[in-house]
Amino acid sequence: MKNAISDGKTINFTATAAVASGAPVLLGKVVAVSLGAVATDEMGVGATEGVFELPKVEADDIGQGAQVYLKSDGTITTTASGNTLAGKAWAAAGNPSSTVRVKINV
């Protein structure tokens, strides 16, 4: 197929701030997980599919399959207001816990 550009599993981005390897990055309404550390104003590559263990709001009690959102500080929450849809919780993560497994962009 001559018009295929990419399989859509990764996306290139320019970091607007330093990004740690494995950190979520919001690109418009697309959540990517950085495949490596990226310095400010440098190009990086992020995964756009898969299940990742991401930092969460510790007090949130997230059930398996719950819709979850990315806050501007890079943490996952169940609060929709003011946040961007990140995907679905792949496993439950109760209060207190600092991480949750998320299938991104679903």
C-alpha distance (Angstrom), angle and dihedral (degrees) to the residues before:
residue distance angle dihedral
M1 . . .
K2 3.79 . .
N3 3.80 98.0 .
A4 3.84 98.0 54.5
I5 3.79 110.6 120.1
S6 3.81 104.8 172.2
D7 3.79 141.8 -19.4
G8 3.82 87.2 -113.8
K9 3.81 94.7 -124.8
T10 3.81 93.7 114.1
I11 3.78 136.7 29.8
N12 3.80 131.9 -161.0
F13 3.80 116.9 -130.8
T14 3.78 141.1 173.9
A15 3.80 110.7 -125.0
T16 3.81 113.5 -124.6
A17 3.83 88.2 -167.7
A18 3.81 133.3 10.5
V19 3.83 110.9 -67.6
A20 3.81 124.2 -158.1
S21 3.78 120.8 -138.4
G22 3.82 107.8 -90.8
A23 3.81 94.2 19.4
P24 3.81 120.2 133.3
V25 3.79 116.0 -111.7
L26 3.79 123.9 -164.1
L27 3.81 113.9 -141.4
G28 3.79 104.8 -178.8
K29 3.81 101.6 -60.4
V30 3.83 94.3 -22.7
V31 3.81 119.5 99.1
A32 3.80 114.9 -149.1
V33 3.79 129.3 179.9
S34 3.79 111.8 -139.0
L35 3.81 113.0 -117.5
G36 3.81 91.7 -154.3
A37 3.78 143.4 3.7
V38 3.81 111.4 -70.7
A39 3.81 126.7 -165.5
T40 3.79 121.8 -139.0
D41 3.82 112.5 -75.7
E42 3.82 91.6 10.5
M43 3.82 126.8 118.5
G44 3.78 118.7 -103.7
V45 3.79 138.6 175.7
G46 3.77 123.7 -128.9
A47 3.80 132.6 -169.1
T48 3.81 113.2 -122.2
E49 3.81 97.8 -173.5
G50 3.76 133.6 50.4
V51 3.78 143.4 51.4
F52 3.79 118.1 -65.3
E53 3.79 134.9 179.1
L54 3.80 103.7 -123.3
P55 3.81 134.5 178.3
K56 3.80 113.9 -94.6
V57 3.77 139.2 -167.8
E58 3.81 97.8 -85.5
A59 3.81 95.3 -139.9
D60 3.82 94.5 52.6
D61 3.81 115.8 104.0
I62 3.80 103.3 -148.6
G63 3.79 120.4 -169.5
Q64 3.79 124.1 -149.9
G65 3.80 109.7 -87.1
A66 3.81 94.2 18.2
Q67 3.78 118.6 144.3
V68 3.81 108.2 -110.8
Y69 3.78 134.5 -165.9
L70 3.81 137.0 -148.0
K71 3.80 116.5 -123.9
S72 3.80 121.8 -150.2
D73 3.84 89.2 -105.9
G74 3.82 90.9 61.4
T75 3.81 97.4 -105.4
I76 3.79 127.4 125.4
T77 3.80 120.5 -120.3
T78 3.79 140.4 168.1
T79 3.81 90.3 -128.9
A80 3.80 110.9 106.6
S81 3.81 98.7 -174.7
G82 3.81 111.3 98.7
N83 3.82 93.4 -2.3
T84 3.82 136.0 95.6
L85 3.80 124.4 -113.9
A86 3.82 107.5 -104.0
G87 3.81 101.6 176.4
K88 3.81 138.2 -98.5
A89 3.81 130.9 -37.4
W90 3.79 106.5 -108.6
A91 3.81 91.6 -164.1
A92 3.78 134.2 14.9
A93 3.81 117.2 -93.7
G94 3.77 115.3 -170.6
N95 3.77 135.6 -162.0
P96 2.99 114.9 -56.2
S97 3.77 105.0 31.7
S98 3.78 129.4 113.8
T99 3.82 100.7 -148.2
V100 3.79 140.8 42.1
R101 3.80 132.0 -169.2
V102 3.80 109.6 -118.9
K103 3.79 131.6 -172.3
I104 3.79 97.6 -146.4
N105 3.81 127.9 -136.9
V106 3.81 97.9 12.2
